Amino acid sequence: MNAKTKKITISLCMIVKNEERVLARCLDSVADLMDEIIIVDTGSTDRTKEIAARYTDLIYDFVWTDDFSAARNFAFSKAHMDYIYSADADEVLDEENRKRYLLLKETLLPEIEIVQMKYGNQLQFGTVYNFDEEYRPKLFKRQREFVWQEPIHESVRLEPVVYDSDIVITHMPECSHAGRDLANFRRQTDRGVRLSTHLHEMYARELFVAGSDEDFLLAESFFADSVRDVGRGPTEFVQACCVAARAARLRGDTAGFFKYAVKLVAGEGCSEICCELGDFYAGAKDYEEAAVWYYNAAYETAPELSLKAGNERAFQGLITCYEAMGLPEQADAYREEAMRRGQEGQSKSERSLTSS
């Protein structure tokens, strides 16, 4: 350990609401690693605050405004330690990772401003997740020190110093948060809020990873407007066309479906829109044409929002089509290919399509 390194202090900051079933499990796994515990309650009607009081007296009420950032900023404002650890109530650190956390606390270099930790067990109740394990920023230096750099033409370093740790946080939700998140997106768009580029992607991705048919139909108007919005960039245009095409197909609007689909096929395309075309032709029992598009989804294009579009969803479409055409050997070949890709995916430590 560097002789100049001293053990850091950490404030745990959490925002909670009706978490009586999981809060103690989370706090039992991290409380003794923290120097301060701050709990911000956004309107619990169960025993959440009573349970929190077993671990800290720093419990604050925050009036919910459909804004997670506002609540987290309020929680961070109450912190006093060197670093802030942001945790959710459905997270757990097992014993091996508690040891890793303690080692990190004892050896972290002072110039590091953000520590990323692997978020694990994501796909069991996935929302916007494409991988079972991916890095997320979890530990933040509370006060940033601005430093000049370069011997000439000096400038202040603006990019944070980020460290990717080997700590794995186990995500153990009791149910999917997709319904909650998608309802929040709808409230924002119904109020006329213009979603940022980041939230535009998150809304579209959450729909493709975890949305129901009804969710797509309720989102159609927003994304149809987004297709026409000249202020949106090329990637947002692709995302919007994917959602609008799915919604139009679900409504049986063939003209509307092809209006959005051909906009993407005329360009580079993406796995999602190829799967949509495959689903359209499969629904019409034109399995030969459907197989062409599922093949394009699996081999000729890349996913924009959900990795399943280029893997499980595409191969399941191919298998279904070749079985329907009476070609079981071809179906078995794609079944084996799907298994091979799945095994390759499990053996790699990958991140999501975009940075968190």
Phi, psi and omega in degrees: 000139178301131183298335182275351182279129176244156181299128181278161173252149187227134170260124172274125178240124181228143167249134187222157171202120178052056182247029185298335183280337187234348187298314181297321178302316178294308185294325177300330184274346185229345190303317184285352176270351186257154176257350180199137179237122182240122180244123177249118183261130184255022175127037181295144175242008179246209185267019184305309183292328177296318178293317180301325183294344175289340186248338184199156172255005179267073181243127185233148175264142178222125180289121184292134182232024184061030185223099180296325180297318180299318180293318180292322177298321177297316179298315180298326182294342181269354185279151181231352185275180182296317183233159178240127176256120181262118183229153172255158186293339181265020177259151179217140170255122177281177188296319179299318182280339170296319178295319178297321180295316180297319177297318177301316181298326183276342188235358185298128179288141187294339181283347179283128185254335178223132174248126175265143177232152181283130178262115187249166179063042185276331190280345181299317176230054188293149171239281180261017189266139174252342183233151180287338181218129179206157180284143173222144173290125185232332183240126188234134174293129187291317179242122183273138177258120180278133186234134174279145179220164183079134182290331174225162186050045187298151179211161178278132177292119183260330180285134180290155175272115187247137178238127176269108182275174177260013180284132178246121177265128179272122179270120185230063178288157178271346179199172178287144175265007186300315181300316178298313184293316181293325176295323178294318176302316181295322178297320179296311183289327177297331178277000179084013178292131176275112183293140175295167177304318180297312182288329175302314178294316182297321179296310181297317182294318181296325176299313184285332180276322189221002185282149175272170176304318180297322178298318178296318181295321179289336180268352189301315184299316181298313184284332174296319176296324181294325177301321183274353185282108182291347178278352179274147180279175182301320181292319177296325177299315179298313180301315182295319179297321179300313181292314182296322178295314179300315182297317180296319177298318180297328179278354183078018180270088185297315181298316179296319179301310182289334177301317180278323183296315184291336177300325181272322180296329178292341176258223181280341182072180176202163183299323182299313183288329176295320176295322178299317178294321176299317179296322180298309183288328175295321178296332177270005181063022173266077189290331178296314179290321178301318181298325178301317183284324175295323177297316178299323178296321185277327191237336189250347180227173179240151177291146175259327188233315184234122180298337180296334181297328180264002182229262186306313184294317181295315183289324177297323176297316179297317180298314181298317182296313183288330173293319180294331180273002179075033180238071186295329180295320178293320178298318179295324179297318179288330177295319177294321179295321178297319179294320180296315179296322179297320179292322177297320180295323180290333185275354183253146173264099187245163176250176181287173182299327178230162180293144179291000000 
